[in-house]
Amino acid sequence: QVQLVESGGGLVQAGGSLRLSCAASGGTFNRYVMSWFRRAPGKEREFVAAITSGGITANTDSVRGRFTISRDNAKNTVFLQMNSLKPEDTAVYYCAAGSVLTTRDTYAYWGQGTQVTVSL
């Protein structure tokens, strides 16, 4: 059983930056594809970015060029660096772990989420 704990969310002004972290425990971290999803108010959860154990990444069009996913296998942690934040990035951000890189929310393990709020 893998446990995931996100941190780093908060309130930031538009144009600002935040770095989310997700610490994993209870499993073999470097075997998993790690991903970030988000759920905005009134909307379904959506894919943001993912990274394989070997460092292959994918992200959704709306964050490309602004958000960067990375991982530190030695520290069992995945990161999401978010730059040039926009109000429409406001959401609860979730970390997830699974065996396959997919944009669908079918990952096996999920964190509890961290709130990101971007103000004008």
N, C-alpha and C positions, 0 to 999 in steps of 0.2 A: 504494500500500500504506500503510495506516494502522497506526501503532504506538501502543499504549496502555500506560501505566505507572501503576499504582495505588500509592498511599501513604496513610499515616495510620492503618493498622490497629494493633492492640495489645491489651493486657489492661486491662480496666476493670471496676469493680465494678457490680453491678446498680444501676440508677438513674442511672448516669453517662452521659457523652456522649463521642462521638468524631466527628471530621470526616474523611471519606475524600476524597481527591483523585484525579483521573485526568487525566494530561497526555497530550495527543494530538499526534502529529507525522506528517508524511508525507502529509497529505491536506488537503482544504479543510474545516476543522472545522465551520464554520457550515452546511454542507450536511447534516450527519449528525444523526440522532436518536441521542441518547446514553442509555445505560441502565445500571442496576446489577442484577446478579443475585447470588445467594448459593447456596452448597452447604454444608449442614450435614453433620456426620458421619453416614454411613449413609443419606443422603437424596439425592434428585435435585436438580439445580440448579433454583432457582426465581426468578421475577421479583420484583424489589423495587420499582424505580421507573424512570421514563424521562422524558425531556424533549426536546421538538422544538427545532429551531433558533429558532423564534419564542417559545419559553418555555412552551408547553403541556405540562403534566405529568400523569403518571399514577402511581399506586402501588398496591401490594397492600394488602388490608384489614388485615393484621396489623401494618403499620407506619404506617398512616394516623394523623396527629396526632402522631407521634413522629419520623418521618424526613422530611427535606426535600431534594429534589434541586434543584440549580441549576447554572448554567453561566456561564462568562465567555468569550465568543467571542473577545475580544481576546487572551486568554491561552491559548486552546485547551485549556481545562480544565473538567471537570465535577466537581461536588462532591456528597457525600451527608452531610448533617448528621444525626447520629443522637443523639437524646435519649431519656431514660428507658429506657435499654437494659435488656434482660431476658436471662437466661441462654439462652433459646431463640433469641436473635439470634446466638448463637455460630455462626460459619460462615466459610468463605473467601468474600470478596466480590470479584466480578469486574465490571469495567467493559467495556462493549460499545458498538460503533458500527454503525449501519446506516442504511438509507434509509427505513424504515417503522417507525412506533411500533407495537410488538407486545409482548405478554407472553410470547411463545414465544422460545426461545433460538436463533433463526435469524438473529441478527445476524451481519454479515459479519466483523467484527473484534473481537478479544477481548484483554484484558490477561491478565497472568499470575496475578492474584489477590493479595489481601492478607488476612491472617488477623485476624479479630476474635474475641476471647474475652471473654465476660462472666461474671464469677464472682459467687457469692452473697454 
